[in-house]
């Protein structure tokens, strides 16, 4: 097979619709990691993904009779867009079965290219089974998103471009892996010409079908697949792609959701481009490799495979990026339920950025607060933080998925006290030390019964505070007026009435 696939890659027809994408040096990341980090920018394709290459090359091989029947495929989105555009270019009718979990931006793009879209199932494999049913009924030609030699050859042109575009040495190329079409094509070509270059696959921890296949020696179906990076959410590596990958891929690295989110931020910081989770998967693996191996001065290439991401998903990405970069810790802290204890705790954190601060009164003696703290990013930052706070009882929640996904947004409840409370929201200029300055200004005249703060990177920090000062409303209002911070009385706010009263 090696010579067959190399010949197919050299003969592949992709540039009627695809473009030769550039290699972009990631300047900030290169400096930070002390290696030459280069991104292969497949996010710049007409459909914002490399998939256009394999799809177009495949349908170019169809006979006139096959083209007349039309084509059908299953895809999580990027192959769908590639096939839809390729079919439109050649005047062929296309039907695409997509998982119902596919981002709307991908579904809309496929329809805009003139293809019929059928939404079915939660992941690729369910959509694939449905597409086979439809194919049996209609007689359309099935265009597999990865397990086809012509598709693999189309994707292999990326490897050909990388070696042609970069004049110097390359130590390793990192490739995201879903069904394996991209890594099979790239690895086959690169290893044929430059066997000294490492080709390293990168998969999400919850969708590591190639890693499992290499361990077991054959394609093996995963019982469950995570869909955060839906572009690589495949339960079983392809037979043809595995046959190539097992002899050409050096290793597979798995990455977490947080690590992919951090890589999305890295790409943005260096290129101002926003990639999808699957697109940043390779870079996340590259960073993990550098940390594990301690390498420096090497030239490392990561394939940025796509940029088809729903805008609203960026809220989640932003939330998790700092955790993935180990620049934020989440901790639960017990402090005395006495006026001034918040301020004392913040003083213990002096010099560190507080990214989140959630608290709800529940006990007369002891308070439990949910805190996000910015870290310096060094391997010992978390240990240093815990050492600085050794006077407190602390639980580290940084790796607790439930805490990150749910608990941080659910701190609250009704006040378990007969003292009552007054609610106010405040704004203050967002800068290092601003939260401590606000607490110092607020003082210790009244007990704080609730406190919610989250740094969202805005110019102004926003805080919701509960004060146990019922019956002293006039004194509180006068005090807050003198405080000098813009504030709003929230005592009649409907949401506060529902959840906090």
Backbone torsions as a table, in degrees:
resi	resn	phi	psi	omega
1	UNK	NA	-33.9	-176.0
2	UNK	-51.8	-48.3	-178.6
3	UNK	-68.2	-34.6	179.5
4	UNK	-62.6	-47.4	-176.9
5	UNK	-71.2	-33.7	177.4
6	UNK	-64.1	-43.2	178.3
7	UNK	-62.0	-41.4	179.1
8	UNK	-64.7	-38.3	178.7
9	UNK	-64.7	-43.9	-179.5
10	UNK	-65.0	-29.3	-178.2
11	UNK	-96.3	0.2	-173.9
12	UNK	-61.3	137.3	175.7
13	UNK	-100.5	102.7	179.6
14	UNK	-128.0	-24.2	-168.0
15	UNK	-83.4	4.0	169.9
16	UNK	-68.2	-29.9	-179.2
17	UNK	-125.2	-31.3	-179.9
18	UNK	-86.5	163.4	175.9
19	UNK	-119.6	157.0	173.1
20	UNK	-79.7	109.2	-173.8
21	UNK	-82.9	150.9	-175.6
22	UNK	-79.9	164.2	166.1
23	UNK	-96.9	124.7	-178.2
24	UNK	-113.7	126.2	176.2
25	UNK	-74.7	130.6	176.1
26	UNK	-89.2	93.3	-170.7
27	UNK	-62.8	-50.3	-178.0
28	UNK	-64.3	-43.7	-178.3
29	UNK	-68.1	-37.0	178.2
30	UNK	-60.7	-43.4	179.5
31	UNK	-66.6	-41.6	-177.2
32	UNK	-67.8	-38.7	-176.7
33	UNK	-93.8	-5.7	-179.6
34	UNK	58.5	38.2	175.2
35	UNK	-143.1	161.5	176.0
36	UNK	-84.4	106.1	-176.9
37	UNK	-102.7	123.3	-175.8
38	UNK	-124.7	135.2	179.0
39	UNK	-106.8	129.5	172.1
40	UNK	-89.1	114.2	-163.8
41	UNK	-89.4	66.8	176.7
42	UNK	-71.4	-9.7	173.9
43	UNK	-68.3	-10.5	-179.1
44	UNK	-94.3	7.1	175.4
45	UNK	-67.9	160.2	179.8
46	UNK	-55.1	-28.9	177.2
47	UNK	-106.9	16.6	176.5
48	UNK	60.8	29.1	179.7
49	UNK	-162.7	153.2	179.2
50	UNK	-67.1	-16.6	-170.7
51	UNK	-61.2	-21.6	178.5
52	UNK	-58.6	-31.4	-177.3
53	UNK	-63.3	-56.6	-176.9
54	UNK	-66.3	-38.9	-178.3
55	UNK	-63.8	-45.7	-177.8
56	UNK	-68.8	-39.9	179.4
57	UNK	-63.2	-36.6	-179.4
58	UNK	-66.3	-50.3	-175.1
59	UNK	-72.9	-14.8	172.7
60	UNK	-68.4	-21.7	-178.8
61	UNK	-88.5	-7.2	-177.1
62	UNK	-73.2	149.2	175.5
63	UNK	-77.2	166.6	178.3
64	UNK	-60.7	-36.9	179.1
65	UNK	-65.3	-42.3	179.4
66	UNK	-66.7	-38.9	179.8
67	UNK	-64.4	-34.8	-179.2
68	UNK	-66.5	-27.9	179.3
69	UNK	-75.4	-21.0	-175.4
70	UNK	89.0	169.6	-177.5
71	UNK	-123.3	154.6	177.6
72	UNK	-139.6	149.0	179.5
73	UNK	-154.8	162.3	169.7
74	UNK	-112.2	140.5	-177.0
75	UNK	-161.9	148.7	173.7
76	UNK	-81.6	0.7	173.0
77	UNK	142.0	-48.6	-173.8
78	UNK	-75.7	-42.2	174.4
79	UNK	-63.7	-36.5	178.9
80	UNK	-59.4	-46.8	179.4
81	UNK	-65.5	-41.5	179.0
82	UNK	-61.9	-45.6	-179.7
83	UNK	-67.6	-40.1	-179.5
84	UNK	-62.1	-44.2	179.2
85	UNK	-68.0	-41.3	178.7
86	UNK	-62.6	-43.3	179.1
87	UNK	-64.4	-41.1	178.6
88	UNK	-62.1	-41.6	179.5
89	UNK	-60.2	-35.1	-175.9
90	UNK	-102.0	4.7	177.3
91	UNK	70.5	34.7	-178.6
92	UNK	-110.5	137.7	176.7
93	UNK	-74.7	132.6	-177.6
94	UNK	-125.1	140.5	172.7
95	UNK	-121.2	130.7	-178.1
96	UNK	-122.8	125.5	173.2
97	UNK	-97.6	121.6	-175.7
98	UNK	-121.5	144.2	174.7
99	UNK	-58.1	144.9	-179.8
100	UNK	-64.2	-15.5	179.3
101	UNK	-86.1	-0.6	-177.8
102	UNK	-63.5	134.1	177.7
103	UNK	-53.6	139.5	-177.4
104	UNK	-57.9	-31.5	-179.4
105	UNK	-60.8	-33.8	178.9
106	UNK	-77.4	-41.3	179.3
107	UNK	-60.6	-46.8	-179.5
108	UNK	-62.2	-40.4	-178.8
109	UNK	-63.9	-40.1	179.2
110	UNK	-63.8	-45.8	179.2
111	UNK	-63.6	-36.7	-179.9
112	UNK	-66.2	-22.8	176.7
113	UNK	-86.3	3.5	173.5
114	UNK	94.5	3.9	-179.4
115	UNK	-86.4	153.6	172.9
116	UNK	-83.6	132.3	-178.4
117	UNK	-110.7	131.2	172.9
118	UNK	-118.1	120.0	179.0
119	UNK	-94.4	126.1	-176.8
120	UNK	-156.3	134.6	174.1
121	UNK	77.8	177.6	-177.9
122	UNK	-103.5	-18.3	-178.3
123	UNK	-143.6	175.3	-174.3
124	UNK	-55.8	-44.0	-171.6
125	UNK	-64.2	-35.5	176.4
126	UNK	-69.0	-40.5	177.1
127	UNK	-64.3	-37.8	180.0
128	UNK	-63.2	-44.5	179.4
129	UNK	-61.3	-40.7	178.5
130	UNK	-64.1	-39.6	-179.0
131	UNK	-64.9	-33.7	177.9
132	UNK	-66.8	-37.4	177.3
133	UNK	-62.3	-46.7	-179.3
134	UNK	-63.7	-40.9	179.9
135	UNK	-59.9	-40.9	179.9
136	UNK	-63.7	-30.1	-179.3
137	UNK	-82.5	-36.6	-172.1
138	UNK	-100.1	-22.2	-177.7
139	UNK	81.2	8.8	177.7
140	UNK	-66.1	157.0	-179.5
141	UNK	-85.1	128.6	-179.0
142	UNK	-82.5	128.1	177.3
143	UNK	-111.8	103.0	-175.6
144	UNK	-70.5	138.7	-177.6
145	UNK	-70.7	-17.3	-180.0
146	UNK	-149.4	-33.7	-170.9
147	UNK	-91.9	60.5	-178.5
148	UNK	-150.0	133.8	-174.5
149	UNK	-63.5	-35.6	178.6
150	UNK	-70.3	-37.0	175.4
151	UNK	-65.7	-45.9	178.3
152	UNK	-58.5	-42.2	-179.2
153	UNK	-63.3	-39.5	177.9
154	UNK	-61.3	-43.6	178.7
155	UNK	-68.3	-29.0	-179.2
156	UNK	-64.3	-19.1	178.2
157	UNK	-64.1	-18.6	175.5
158	UNK	-66.1	-44.2	176.8
159	UNK	-61.5	-40.0	178.4
160	UNK	-61.6	-42.2	179.8
161	UNK	-66.9	-42.9	-178.6
162	UNK	-58.2	-47.9	-178.8
163	UNK	-66.8	-33.2	179.1
164	UNK	-75.3	-37.3	-174.3
165	UNK	-78.2	-33.5	-176.9
166	UNK	-97.4	117.1	-174.4
167	UNK	-78.0	-32.8	-177.3
168	UNK	-85.5	-169.7	179.3
169	UNK	-72.3	150.4	172.2
170	UNK	-124.8	129.1	-179.2
171	UNK	-88.1	-37.0	-178.6
172	UNK	-157.9	147.9	174.9
173	UNK	-119.8	127.4	-178.8
174	UNK	-104.7	129.9	-170.8
175	UNK	-128.7	127.6	175.4
176	UNK	-68.8	146.5	-176.2
177	UNK	-125.6	124.4	169.4
178	UNK	-114.5	-91.9	175.2
179	UNK	-88.2	-11.4	173.3
180	UNK	104.9	-1.8	-177.8
181	UNK	-62.4	-42.1	-178.6
182	UNK	-67.9	-49.2	-176.8
183	UNK	-70.0	-31.8	177.6
184	UNK	-64.8	-45.6	-179.6
185	UNK	-67.1	-46.1	-178.7
186	UNK	-66.5	-46.7	-177.5
187	UNK	-64.4	-40.9	-179.8
188	UNK	-58.6	-47.3	-177.0
189	UNK	-71.7	-46.2	-177.3
190	UNK	-63.9	-44.7	-178.1
191	UNK	-69.6	-27.9	178.5
192	UNK	-67.7	-41.8	-177.9
193	UNK	-93.9	-36.0	-174.7
194	UNK	-134.7	74.1	-177.0
195	UNK	-63.2	-14.7	179.3
196	UNK	-74.5	-20.1	-179.5
197	UNK	-79.9	128.0	175.6
198	UNK	-74.2	137.0	171.7
199	UNK	-114.7	116.0	-172.7
200	UNK	-119.1	122.7	177.4
201	UNK	-82.3	149.1	178.1
202	UNK	-131.3	128.5	-178.9
203	UNK	-132.3	152.4	170.5
204	UNK	-63.7	147.8	179.4
205	UNK	-57.5	-33.5	-176.6
206	UNK	-96.3	17.2	175.6
207	UNK	-151.2	44.4	-172.1
208	UNK	-92.2	65.3	-174.6
209	UNK	-72.5	-33.4	178.2
210	UNK	-72.2	-40.6	179.0
211	UNK	-59.0	-46.0	179.6
212	UNK	-65.2	-40.7	-179.9
213	UNK	-63.3	-40.9	178.9
214	UNK	-66.4	-36.6	178.8
215	UNK	-68.2	-37.2	-176.6
216	UNK	-93.4	-12.2	178.1
217	UNK	83.9	6.9	179.6
218	UNK	-162.7	156.2	176.6
219	UNK	-55.8	131.1	-177.0
220	UNK	-134.6	129.9	-177.1
221	UNK	-76.1	129.9	175.1
222	UNK	-76.6	141.8	-179.3
223	UNK	-67.7	-32.3	-178.2
224	UNK	-148.5	147.7	-177.3
225	UNK	-130.4	129.8	173.9
226	UNK	-73.2	146.6	-173.5
227	UNK	-118.4	13.9	177.0
228	UNK	-58.7	-47.3	175.3
229	UNK	-97.6	76.2	-170.4
230	UNK	-62.9	-22.6	179.8
231	UNK	-67.9	-19.2	177.1
232	UNK	-124.1	22.2	-179.2
233	UNK	-86.2	79.2	-177.7
234	UNK	-123.2	133.6	-174.4
235	UNK	-81.7	-23.0	-177.3
236	UNK	-146.7	129.6	178.5
237	UNK	-64.0	148.4	179.5
238	UNK	-68.0	152.4	179.4
239	UNK	-66.3	-46.1	-179.6
240	UNK	-69.4	-40.4	180.0
241	UNK	-67.0	-37.7	178.8
242	UNK	-67.8	-37.4	179.7
243	UNK	-58.9	-33.4	177.9
244	UNK	-83.7	-45.7	-173.7
245	UNK	-64.0	-36.9	-175.7
246	UNK	-62.6	-23.8	-179.5
247	UNK	-102.7	-7.0	-172.9
248	UNK	-125.3	-17.3	-178.2
249	UNK	-93.0	129.9	-176.5
250	UNK	-74.8	-41.1	178.8
251	UNK	-166.2	169.8	175.4
252	UNK	-124.1	131.5	176.3
253	UNK	-110.5	138.0	176.6
254	UNK	-106.5	148.6	-176.7
255	UNK	-131.8	157.9	-179.2
256	UNK	-92.2	168.5	174.4
257	UNK	-57.8	-45.2	-179.4
258	UNK	-61.7	-38.6	-179.6
259	UNK	-68.2	-35.8	175.4
260	UNK	-67.8	-39.5	177.6
261	UNK	-61.7	-41.6	177.9
262	UNK	-63.0	-37.7	179.7
263	UNK	-69.0	-35.5	175.1
264	UNK	-58.9	-43.1	178.3
265	UNK	-64.5	-40.4	178.3
266	UNK	-60.3	-44.7	178.8
267	UNK	-61.8	-43.7	179.1
268	UNK	-62.4	-45.2	-178.2
269	UNK	-59.6	-34.5	-176.4
270	UNK	-93.4	-25.1	-173.7
271	UNK	-124.7	-12.6	-171.6
272	UNK	61.9	19.4	175.0
273	UNK	-103.0	145.9	178.3
274	UNK	-106.6	120.8	-178.9
275	UNK	-101.6	161.4	174.2
276	UNK	-81.8	164.6	-179.3
277	UNK	-54.5	-44.4	178.7
278	UNK	-64.1	-34.0	-179.8
279	UNK	-66.6	-30.3	-179.5
280	UNK	-92.5	-2.4	-175.9
281	UNK	-58.2	-44.8	-177.6
282	UNK	-63.8	-41.5	179.6
283	UNK	-65.8	-38.0	176.8
284	UNK	-60.1	-40.9	177.6
285	UNK	-67.8	-38.5	177.0
286	UNK	-58.8	-46.6	-179.5
287	UNK	-62.1	-40.1	179.7
288	UNK	-66.1	-37.8	178.5
289	UNK	-63.9	-45.1	179.7
290	UNK	-61.4	-43.5	179.5
291	UNK	-65.6	-40.7	-178.1
292	UNK	-69.2	-44.1	-174.3
293	UNK	-88.3	-19.9	-177.7
294	UNK	66.3	28.9	-177.1
295	UNK	-78.0	154.3	173.9
296	UNK	-147.6	154.3	178.5
297	UNK	74.4	9.8	179.9
298	UNK	-93.1	161.2	174.8
299	UNK	-105.0	116.2	-174.2
300	UNK	-124.1	129.3	-177.6
301	UNK	-111.3	131.4	174.8
302	UNK	-118.4	132.5	179.2
303	UNK	-85.9	114.7	173.7
304	UNK	-84.2	98.1	-164.2
305	UNK	-83.1	-17.8	-178.1
306	UNK	-173.4	161.8	-177.0
307	UNK	-135.0	28.7	-178.8
308	UNK	-94.4	89.9	-177.4
309	UNK	-131.6	138.0	174.7
310	UNK	-65.0	137.4	-177.1
311	UNK	-60.2	-38.8	-176.6
312	UNK	-69.0	-17.2	176.4
313	UNK	-70.8	-18.7	-179.1
314	UNK	-65.0	-22.5	175.3
315	UNK	-61.0	-44.0	179.2
316	UNK	-68.2	-42.5	-179.7
317	UNK	-59.0	-47.2	-179.6
318	UNK	-61.9	-39.8	-179.4
319	UNK	-62.4	-36.0	-172.2
320	UNK	-99.3	-12.7	-173.9
321	UNK	-61.0	-44.5	-178.1
322	UNK	-66.1	-34.0	175.7
323	UNK	-66.5	-41.4	179.8
324	UNK	-65.5	-28.5	179.8
325	UNK	-89.0	1.5	-175.6
326	UNK	57.8	36.0	177.6
327	UNK	-105.9	2.0	177.1
328	UNK	-142.3	137.4	172.5
329	UNK	-113.7	147.8	174.0
330	UNK	-116.7	125.2	-177.3
331	UNK	-134.5	152.2	169.8
332	UNK	-105.9	130.5	-174.1
333	UNK	-128.6	136.6	174.0
334	UNK	-99.7	126.6	178.2
335	UNK	-130.7	158.4	178.9
336	UNK	-63.2	141.7	177.9
337	UNK	-84.7	70.5	179.9
338	UNK	-137.0	149.1	176.9
339	UNK	-55.8	135.2	178.3
340	UNK	94.2	-10.9	-177.0
341	UNK	-69.3	-33.9	174.0
342	UNK	-57.1	-48.6	-175.9
343	UNK	-62.3	-42.5	179.5
344	UNK	-62.3	-41.6	179.0
345	UNK	-62.9	-44.9	179.6
346	UNK	-63.0	-31.9	177.0
347	UNK	-65.9	-33.7	176.7
348	UNK	-67.4	-22.0	178.9
349	UNK	-96.3	8.7	-173.9
350	UNK	-54.0	133.9	-177.8
351	UNK	96.0	-12.8	177.1
352	UNK	-109.4	149.5	178.7
353	UNK	-84.3	127.3	174.8
354	UNK	-90.8	117.5	-175.6
355	UNK	-94.3	-19.7	-178.7
356	UNK	-159.6	145.9	-177.7
357	UNK	-151.1	104.6	-178.1
358	UNK	-120.0	134.0	-178.4
359	UNK	-154.4	144.6	174.2
360	UNK	-141.2	127.2	179.6
361	UNK	-59.4	132.4	177.3
362	UNK	-146.2	-9.8	-175.7
363	UNK	-149.7	143.1	-177.7
364	UNK	-70.9	-21.5	-172.4
365	UNK	-107.3	-33.2	-171.3
366	UNK	-136.4	137.0	177.3
367	UNK	-110.9	142.2	173.6
368	UNK	-115.4	120.6	-177.9
369	UNK	-115.2	148.5	178.9
370	UNK	-105.3	116.8	-170.9
371	UNK	-127.4	135.3	168.8
372	UNK	-104.9	132.6	-177.5
373	UNK	-128.8	129.2	176.3
374	UNK	-69.0	138.1	178.1
375	UNK	-113.2	163.3	-179.0
376	UNK	-78.3	-11.0	179.7
377	UNK	93.8	-7.8	178.8
378	UNK	-78.5	158.1	-177.6
379	UNK	-60.0	-22.1	-174.7
380	UNK	-103.9	6.2	-174.6
381	UNK	-61.3	-43.0	-179.3
382	UNK	-64.9	-43.2	179.0
383	UNK	-61.8	-40.0	179.3
384	UNK	-65.4	-39.1	177.7
385	UNK	-61.5	-48.5	-178.3
386	UNK	-63.9	-33.9	177.1
387	UNK	-66.9	-40.5	179.8
388	UNK	-66.4	-23.2	-177.3
389	UNK	-108.4	24.2	-173.1
390	UNK	-65.5	-16.1	177.8
391	UNK	-73.1	-13.9	-178.3
392	UNK	-105.8	154.9	171.2
393	UNK	-82.4	116.8	-172.1
394	UNK	-126.2	140.7	170.5
395	UNK	-118.0	122.5	179.4
396	UNK	-80.8	118.0	-177.9
397	UNK	-109.4	11.9	-173.0
398	UNK	-58.6	-34.0	-179.1
399	UNK	-102.7	9.7	-179.0
400	UNK	-88.3	107.5	-174.4
401	UNK	-63.2	-39.5	179.6
402	UNK	-64.1	-39.5	177.9
403	UNK	-63.4	-40.8	-177.1
404	UNK	-73.7	-36.3	-175.2
405	UNK	-87.9	-38.0	-171.1
406	UNK	-117.6	-57.5	-168.0
407	UNK	-58.6	-40.6	-176.5
408	UNK	-60.9	-22.9	-179.9
409	UNK	-98.8	1.4	-173.0
410	UNK	-120.6	7.2	177.7
411	UNK	-61.8	123.1	-178.3
412	UNK	159.2	-151.8	-178.2
413	UNK	115.4	177.8	-178.0
414	UNK	-81.2	144.2	-177.6
415	UNK	-67.2	124.3	179.3
416	UNK	-96.9	66.6	-179.7
417	UNK	-159.4	150.2	178.5
418	UNK	-92.0	7.2	-178.1
419	UNK	-84.2	-17.9	-178.6
420	UNK	71.2	175.7	179.8
421	UNK	-156.2	158.7	174.0
422	UNK	-114.8	138.9	-175.7
423	UNK	-111.7	135.2	178.2
424	UNK	-142.7	146.2	172.5
425	UNK	-110.7	144.4	-176.6
426	UNK	-129.2	158.6	170.1
427	UNK	-127.4	143.3	172.9
428	UNK	-147.3	151.2	179.7
429	UNK	-56.8	130.3	-174.8
430	UNK	-85.4	106.4	175.9
431	UNK	-152.2	162.0	179.7
432	UNK	-53.4	131.2	179.1
433	UNK	86.0	-2.8	-175.9
434	UNK	-65.1	-37.3	-178.8
435	UNK	-66.9	-42.5	178.1
436	UNK	-63.6	-40.9	178.7
437	UNK	-61.5	-40.3	178.6
438	UNK	-63.9	-43.8	179.8
439	UNK	-65.2	-37.8	177.3
440	UNK	-63.0	-40.3	-179.7
441	UNK	-69.2	-38.2	-179.5
442	UNK	-64.7	-32.4	174.6
443	UNK	74.5	-170.6	-176.1
444	UNK	-120.6	24.9	-177.2
445	UNK	-67.4	-35.8	179.7
446	UNK	-125.3	148.7	177.9
447	UNK	-71.9	135.2	176.6
448	UNK	-85.6	118.2	-176.5
449	UNK	-99.6	-14.1	177.1
450	UNK	-155.7	144.5	179.7
451	UNK	-152.4	122.4	175.9
452	UNK	-131.4	124.4	178.8
453	UNK	-143.9	138.2	174.2
454	UNK	-142.4	125.0	177.2
455	UNK	-78.9	113.8	-179.7
456	UNK	-105.6	11.6	-180.0
457	UNK	79.4	11.6	178.4
458	UNK	-79.8	171.3	177.1
459	UNK	-71.6	-25.4	-177.9
460	UNK	-123.5	135.8	172.9
461	UNK	-82.7	146.7	-178.5
462	UNK	-125.3	131.6	-174.7
463	UNK	-130.9	138.9	170.4
464	UNK	-110.7	124.0	-173.5
465	UNK	-125.7	139.2	171.2
466	UNK	-109.4	130.7	179.4
467	UNK	-119.4	132.9	176.5
468	UNK	-84.6	88.3	-174.7
469	UNK	-147.4	30.6	179.4
470	UNK	-60.8	135.7	-176.4
471	UNK	91.9	-8.6	179.9
472	UNK	-120.2	29.3	-174.4
473	UNK	-56.7	-41.5	-178.9
474	UNK	-63.7	-43.8	178.3
475	UNK	-63.0	-41.4	-179.3
476	UNK	-64.4	-47.0	-179.1
477	UNK	-59.7	-44.4	178.9
478	UNK	-62.2	-40.6	-179.3
479	UNK	-65.0	-43.8	-178.9
480	UNK	-68.5	-34.8	175.4
481	UNK	-60.9	-42.2	-179.0
482	UNK	-73.6	-21.1	-177.0
483	UNK	-62.9	-36.1	175.5
484	UNK	94.2	-2.9	176.8
485	UNK	-94.8	137.9	174.6
486	UNK	-59.2	131.4	-179.9
487	UNK	-141.7	162.7	-178.7
488	UNK	-135.3	132.7	175.5
489	UNK	-72.6	120.3	-177.0
490	UNK	-109.9	13.6	-174.2
491	UNK	-66.5	-24.9	178.1
492	UNK	-105.7	9.3	177.9
493	UNK	-63.4	132.8	-174.2
494	UNK	-62.5	-43.5	-179.7
495	UNK	-64.2	-40.5	179.3
496	UNK	-65.8	-39.0	178.5
497	UNK	-61.5	-40.2	-176.8
498	UNK	-71.0	-41.4	-168.9
499	UNK	-104.7	-21.3	-173.1
500	UNK	-115.2	-14.7	-177.8
501	UNK	-86.4	NA	NA
